[in-house]
């Protein structure tokens, strides 16, 4: 039996999710927003398998322990990264959901500024 990791979203990651879906509704309609919300959710849910999986990239350039996972997976297209770190007791803290065009280092809070 494989271990299931506990995935928690920081308040800012939840806001990022909501903002992304709202923007998608405004620009592409409700149907596309539902599809993209599902794509984002699938990427987040993939982290239940742990931080060491195909597509995860260490982001030591941002801060030690920060990793990212692009939401494009399983034939789904996407334009966002899930930015996360490993937490205690087989946990994963999702810090942000950021668009490809964003400077990730600028938008990931410093370790002492994070609240989950």
Backbone as ProteinMPNN parsed JSONL, in Angstrom:
{"seq_chain_A": "XXXXXXXXXXXXXXXXXXXXXXXXXXXXXXXXXXXXXXXXXXXXXXXXXXXXXXXXXXXXXXXXXXXXXXXXXXXXXXXXXXXXXXXXXXXXXXXXXXXXXXXXXXXXXXXXXXXX", "coords_chain_A": {"N_chain_A": [[0.838, -1.171, 0.0], [0.615, 2.178, -0.901], [1.86, 5.278, 0.415], [-0.184, 7.97, 1.325], [0.07, 11.322, 0.903], [-0.571, 14.221, 2.872], [-2.144, 17.046, 1.691], [-2.106, 20.483, 1.909], [-3.594, 23.648, 1.342], [-2.34, 26.888, 1.301], [-3.721, 30.001, 2.438], [-3.295, 31.962, 0.484], [-2.887, 30.395, -1.783], [-5.423, 29.283, -2.091], [-6.825, 31.612, -2.695], [-5.529, 32.278, -5.079], [-6.439, 30.16, -6.674], [-9.212, 30.66, -6.783], [-9.191, 33.238, -7.968], [-8.047, 32.634, -10.452], [-9.971, 30.941, -11.599], [-12.141, 32.717, -11.694], [-11.108, 34.681, -13.454], [-10.867, 33.114, -15.732], [-13.555, 32.501, -16.26], [-14.503, 35.079, -16.923], [-13.017, 35.604, -19.243], [-13.108, 33.345, -20.914], [-15.421, 31.92, -20.481], [-17.916, 29.969, -18.646], [-17.89, 27.147, -19.011], [-15.267, 26.556, -19.903], [-13.929, 27.485, -17.665], [-14.74, 25.656, -15.705], [-13.536, 23.349, -16.702], [-10.846, 24.103, -16.534], [-10.585, 24.521, -13.797], [-10.844, 21.915, -12.948], [-8.517, 20.86, -14.076], [-6.53, 22.249, -12.607], [-7.152, 21.238, -10.072], [-6.618, 18.483, -10.422], [-3.836, 18.554, -10.705], [-3.069, 19.46, -8.165], [-4.106, 17.382, -6.606], [-2.462, 15.343, -7.482], [-0.257, 15.605, -5.927], [-0.77, 14.156, -3.661], [0.493, 11.81, -3.98], [3.019, 12.341, -3.247], [6.061, 14.369, -3.04], [8.088, 13.634, -4.767], [7.899, 13.067, -7.806], [7.186, 12.535, -11.296], [7.727, 15.384, -13.197], [7.912, 17.229, -11.138], [9.791, 19.961, -10.034], [12.713, 21.018, -8.455], [13.096, 24.087, -6.816], [15.341, 25.644, -5.948], [16.368, 28.076, -6.548], [14.529, 29.882, -5.711], [14.04, 29.375, -2.989], [15.483, 27.228, -0.529], [14.056, 23.993, -0.538], [11.694, 24.614, -1.832], [9.427, 23.685, -4.373], [8.092, 23.026, -7.661], [5.274, 22.24, -9.712], [4.068, 21.774, -12.853], [0.793, 22.431, -14.112], [-0.09, 21.28, -16.435], [-0.79, 18.173, -17.504], [-1.344, 14.655, -18.04], [-2.414, 14.863, -20.662], [-3.789, 17.223, -20.498], [-3.93, 20.703, -21.035], [-2.316, 23.574, -19.68], [-1.562, 26.621, -17.876], [-0.262, 27.214, -15.533], [1.647, 26.971, -12.472], [1.947, 24.827, -9.674], [3.109, 25.761, -6.661], [5.032, 24.571, -4.07], [5.977, 23.105, -0.875], [7.608, 20.556, 1.009], [6.223, 19.306, 3.995], [6.092, 18.558, 7.555], [5.443, 15.2, 8.766], [4.692, 13.721, 6.436], [3.464, 15.653, 4.789], [2.333, 18.138, 2.464], [2.636, 21.453, 1.644], [0.874, 23.632, -0.217], [1.771, 26.553, -1.603], [1.353, 28.599, -3.509], [-0.499, 29.176, -6.57], [0.549, 29.832, -9.567], [0.721, 31.755, -12.568], [2.317, 30.883, -15.664], [3.7, 33.05, -16.77], [4.518, 34.59, -14.675], [6.971, 35.826, -12.369], [8.199, 33.549, -10.403], [9.777, 33.604, -8.052], [9.361, 36.161, -7.082], [6.744, 36.105, -6.236], [6.408, 34.162, -4.325], [6.054, 33.785, -0.938], [8.392, 34.622, 1.674], [9.866, 32.24, 3.933], [9.348, 32.905, 6.647], [7.109, 34.468, 6.389], [4.952, 32.972, 5.7], [1.697, 31.584, 6.021], [-0.453, 28.982, 6.874]], "CA_chain_A": [[0.0, 0.0, 0.0], [1.423, 3.384, -0.975], [1.572, 6.318, 1.386], [-0.904, 9.13, 0.807], [0.539, 12.547, 1.53], [-1.604, 15.207, 3.194], [-1.899, 18.277, 0.946], [-2.829, 21.64, 2.452], [-3.448, 24.872, 0.57], [-2.233, 28.143, 2.035], [-4.803, 30.938, 2.108], [-2.973, 32.627, -0.784], [-3.114, 29.418, -2.859], [-6.877, 29.22, -2.282], [-7.191, 32.85, -3.392], [-5.029, 32.125, -6.451], [-7.354, 29.243, -7.365], [-10.451, 31.403, -7.009], [-8.923, 34.305, -8.934], [-7.809, 32.015, -11.757], [-11.263, 30.484, -12.121], [-12.92, 33.927, -12.015], [-10.536, 35.265, -14.663], [-11.194, 32.226, -16.843], [-14.977, 32.724, -16.56], [-14.636, 36.373, -17.598], [-12.347, 35.636, -20.535], [-13.355, 32.17, -21.752], [-16.731, 31.346, -20.202], [-18.066, 29.033, -17.518], [-17.506, 25.771, -19.345], [-13.809, 26.476, -19.877], [-13.502, 27.674, -16.273], [-14.948, 24.373, -15.027], [-12.499, 22.443, -17.19], [-9.552, 24.511, -16.001], [-10.611, 24.251, -12.35], [-10.571, 20.486, -12.824], [-7.097, 20.681, -14.385], [-5.796, 22.703, -11.425], [-7.427, 20.289, -8.997], [-5.886, 17.244, -10.701], [-2.417, 18.781, -10.409], [-2.948, 19.51, -6.702], [-4.355, 16.027, -6.107], [-1.304, 14.502, -7.817], [0.711, 15.72, -4.831], [-1.07, 13.132, -2.653], [1.463, 10.736, -4.209], [4.294, 12.785, -2.703], [6.78, 15.407, -3.764], [9.065, 13.059, -5.693], [7.193, 12.451, -8.913], [7.473, 13.062, -12.622], [7.284, 16.748, -13.439], [8.234, 18.115, -10.025], [11.092, 20.604, -10.21], [13.252, 21.724, -7.287], [13.24, 25.516, -7.097], [16.317, 26.183, -5.0], [16.596, 29.469, -6.921], [13.569, 30.675, -4.951], [14.358, 29.141, -1.58], [15.664, 25.794, -0.314], [12.86, 23.223, -0.213], [10.551, 24.982, -2.68], [9.31, 22.887, -5.597], [6.948, 23.399, -8.496], [4.698, 21.226, -10.587], [3.215, 22.416, -13.85], [-0.535, 21.811, -14.095], [-0.31, 20.534, -17.678], [-0.488, 16.765, -17.277], [-2.337, 13.693, -18.536], [-3.05, 15.361, -21.869], [-4.473, 18.499, -20.258], [-3.101, 21.885, -21.174], [-2.434, 24.509, -18.575], [-0.631, 27.749, -17.879], [0.041, 27.542, -14.144], [2.483, 26.116, -11.641], [1.657, 24.636, -8.257], [4.349, 25.999, -5.928], [4.811, 23.901, -2.793], [7.12, 22.622, -0.095], [7.329, 19.389, 1.842], [5.987, 19.655, 5.397], [6.273, 17.436, 8.474], [4.463, 14.113, 8.804], [4.258, 13.42, 5.074], [2.56, 16.707, 4.35], [2.753, 19.06, 1.411], [1.998, 22.758, 1.745], [0.789, 24.359, -1.476], [1.945, 27.958, -1.248], [0.77, 29.46, -4.536], [-0.814, 28.697, -7.913], [1.014, 30.996, -10.309], [0.734, 31.682, -14.026], [3.628, 30.682, -16.291], [4.368, 34.315, -17.095], [4.906, 35.289, -13.445], [8.267, 35.571, -11.754], [7.822, 32.767, -9.225], [10.515, 34.057, -6.867], [8.76, 37.412, -6.61], [5.4, 35.876, -5.726], [6.401, 33.147, -3.261], [6.426, 34.464, 0.3], [9.53, 34.113, 2.432], [9.468, 31.204, 4.894], [8.782, 33.458, 7.879], [5.882, 35.199, 6.082], [3.913, 32.025, 5.248], [0.676, 31.112, 6.967], [-1.349, 27.971, 6.298]], "C_chain_A": [[0.89, 1.243, 0.0], [0.95, 4.424, 0.041], [0.847, 7.462, 0.689], [-0.456, 10.351, 1.604], [-0.639, 13.485, 1.781], [-1.238, 16.523, 2.506], [-2.767, 19.388, 1.529], [-2.569, 22.842, 1.558], [-3.358, 26.065, 1.512], [-3.389, 29.038, 1.6], [-4.544, 31.611, 0.761], [-3.18, 31.676, -1.958], [-4.609, 29.269, -3.14], [-7.369, 30.448, -3.037], [-6.725, 32.801, -4.847], [-5.976, 31.251, -7.271], [-8.628, 29.986, -7.749], [-10.272, 32.488, -8.068], [-8.728, 33.751, -10.339], [-9.115, 31.562, -12.39], [-12.123, 31.687, -12.521], [-12.426, 34.567, -13.305], [-10.902, 34.425, -15.882], [-12.671, 32.364, -17.233], [-15.137, 34.002, -17.382], [-14.094, 36.354, -19.021], [-12.683, 34.483, -21.469], [-14.688, 31.48, -21.487], [-16.71, 30.287, -19.108], [-17.594, 27.62, -17.83], [-15.987, 25.604, -19.301], [-13.284, 26.635, -18.454], [-13.662, 26.381, -15.481], [-13.86, 23.38, -15.429], [-11.149, 22.802, -16.586], [-9.474, 24.308, -14.495], [-10.316, 22.775, -12.1], [-9.096, 20.187, -13.099], [-6.229, 21.095, -13.199], [-5.941, 21.708, -10.278], [-6.662, 18.987, -9.197], [-4.401, 17.395, -10.389], [-2.183, 18.803, -8.902], [-3.117, 18.112, -6.118], [-3.194, 15.091, -6.412], [-0.275, 14.531, -6.693], [0.408, 14.761, -3.682], [-0.135, 11.931, -2.799], [2.854, 11.122, -3.731], [5.012, 13.779, -3.586], [7.775, 14.899, -4.797], [8.337, 12.326, -6.804], [7.545, 13.143, -10.213], [6.901, 14.465, -12.76], [7.578, 17.724, -12.314], [9.651, 18.648, -10.225], [11.493, 21.292, -8.915], [13.486, 23.168, -7.686], [14.128, 26.177, -6.056], [16.638, 27.64, -5.309], [15.65, 30.418, -6.176], [13.911, 30.617, -3.467], [14.573, 27.642, -1.412], [14.344, 25.122, 0.088], [11.638, 23.557, -1.041], [10.598, 24.147, -3.949], [8.119, 23.392, -6.396], [6.529, 22.2, -9.345], [3.797, 21.948, -11.569], [1.885, 21.687, -13.908], [-0.836, 21.032, -15.366], [0.145, 19.098, -17.463], [-1.631, 15.916, -17.809], [-3.118, 14.232, -19.733], [-3.811, 16.671, -21.692], [-3.48, 19.638, -20.419], [-3.319, 22.789, -19.979], [-1.359, 25.562, -18.637], [-0.223, 28.157, -16.47], [0.99, 26.516, -13.516], [1.865, 26.011, -10.257], [3.002, 24.784, -7.557], [4.14, 25.469, -4.514], [6.115, 23.589, -2.085], [6.669, 21.394, 0.692], [7.192, 19.857, 3.286], [6.212, 18.412, 6.252], [5.161, 16.408, 8.309], [3.833, 13.831, 7.451], [3.16, 14.374, 4.619], [3.181, 17.524, 3.234], [1.936, 20.329, 1.586], [2.051, 23.429, 0.382], [0.768, 25.841, -1.124], [1.24, 28.892, -2.219], [0.387, 28.634, -5.758], [-0.54, 29.892, -8.814], [1.061, 30.74, -11.808], [2.168, 31.562, -14.534], [4.4, 31.985, -16.479], [4.869, 35.064, -15.861], [6.304, 34.891, -13.0], [7.982, 34.858, -10.429], [8.502, 33.275, -7.961], [9.893, 35.317, -6.266], [7.434, 37.172, -5.894], [5.291, 34.782, -4.668], [6.865, 33.828, -1.987], [7.643, 33.821, 0.971], [9.013, 33.158, 3.507], [8.825, 31.792, 6.147], [7.519, 34.271, 7.652], [4.719, 34.282, 5.728], [2.956, 31.664, 6.369], [-0.205, 30.109, 6.237], [-2.605, 27.875, 7.083]], "O_chain_A": [[1.812, 1.347, 0.808], [-0.208, 4.432, 0.459], [1.226, 7.87, -0.409], [-0.592, 10.396, 2.826], [-1.585, 13.533, 0.995], [-0.146, 17.052, 2.715], [-3.987, 19.26, 1.632], [-1.454, 23.033, 1.072], [-4.19, 26.233, 2.403], [-3.962, 28.852, 0.527], [-5.476, 31.81, -0.019], [-3.609, 32.11, -3.027], [-5.015, 29.144, -4.295], [-8.228, 30.342, -3.913], [-7.446, 33.235, -5.745], [-6.278, 31.563, -8.423], [-9.063, 29.942, -8.899], [-11.108, 32.636, -8.96], [-9.197, 34.344, -11.311], [-9.339, 31.776, -13.582], [-12.761, 31.67, -13.573], [-13.227, 34.952, -14.156], [-11.212, 34.967, -16.943], [-12.998, 32.344, -18.42], [-15.818, 34.009, -18.407], [-14.643, 37.01, -19.906], [-12.56, 34.619, -22.686], [-15.048, 30.545, -22.202], [-15.66, 29.786, -18.706], [-16.966, 26.973, -16.991], [-15.478, 24.636, -18.735], [-12.303, 25.993, -18.077], [-12.802, 26.047, -14.666], [-13.33, 22.658, -14.586], [-10.394, 21.922, -16.174], [-8.416, 23.963, -13.969], [-9.617, 22.43, -11.147], [-8.496, 19.349, -12.425], [-5.301, 20.377, -12.826], [-4.968, 21.38, -9.599], [-6.113, 18.442, -8.239], [-3.777, 16.47, -9.869], [-1.209, 18.23, -8.416], [-2.358, 17.706, -5.238], [-2.966, 14.136, -5.669], [0.493, 13.583, -6.528], [1.255, 14.573, -2.809], [0.016, 11.135, -1.873], [3.777, 10.31, -3.802], [4.627, 14.006, -4.733], [8.254, 15.676, -5.623], [8.176, 11.107, -6.751], [8.138, 14.222, -10.213], [5.727, 14.698, -12.472], [7.501, 18.935, -12.519], [10.579, 17.902, -10.54], [10.717, 22.057, -8.343], [14.011, 23.444, -8.765], [13.734, 27.128, -5.381], [17.124, 28.365, -4.441], [15.937, 31.605, -6.029], [14.051, 31.636, -2.79], [13.911, 26.853, -2.087], [13.614, 25.623, 0.944], [10.634, 22.849, -0.962], [11.663, 23.927, -4.527], [7.252, 24.092, -5.873], [7.313, 21.299, -9.641], [2.87, 22.653, -11.169], [1.84, 20.464, -13.771], [-1.746, 20.204, -15.376], [1.332, 18.84, -17.263], [-2.745, 16.402, -18.002], [-4.337, 14.075, -19.808], [-4.413, 17.171, -22.642], [-2.33, 19.542, -19.989], [-4.377, 22.768, -19.349], [-0.369, 25.421, -19.355], [0.124, 29.315, -16.234], [1.11, 25.376, -13.966], [1.325, 26.984, -9.731], [3.93, 24.021, -7.825], [3.192, 25.861, -3.834], [7.204, 23.783, -2.625], [5.487, 21.232, 0.994], [7.957, 20.705, 3.744], [6.492, 17.335, 5.726], [4.087, 16.704, 7.784], [2.614, 13.715, 7.326], [2.099, 13.971, 4.143], [4.402, 17.586, 3.089], [0.708, 20.289, 1.667], [3.127, 23.757, -0.119], [-0.135, 26.318, -0.436], [0.604, 29.862, -1.806], [0.89, 27.528, -5.954], [-1.306, 30.855, -8.825], [1.399, 29.644, -12.254], [3.106, 32.069, -13.918], [5.625, 32.006, -16.358], [5.569, 36.068, -15.99], [6.753, 33.768, -13.228], [7.574, 35.489, -9.454], [7.868, 33.366, -6.909], [9.911, 35.495, -5.048], [7.046, 37.962, -5.033], [4.199, 34.506, -4.172], [7.958, 34.393, -1.953], [7.877, 32.62, 0.838], [7.864, 33.257, 3.937], [7.854, 31.234, 6.658], [6.905, 34.726, 8.618], [3.612, 34.76, 5.481], [3.36, 31.465, 7.515], [-0.649, 30.36, 5.116], [-3.482, 27.077, 6.75]]}, "name": "protein", "num_of_chains": 1, "seq": "XXXXXXXXXXXXXXXXXXXXXXXXXXXXXXXXXXXXXXXXXXXXXXXXXXXXXXXXXXXXXXXXXXXXXXXXXXXXXXXXXXXXXXXXXXXXXXXXXXXXXXXXXXXXXXXXXXXX"}
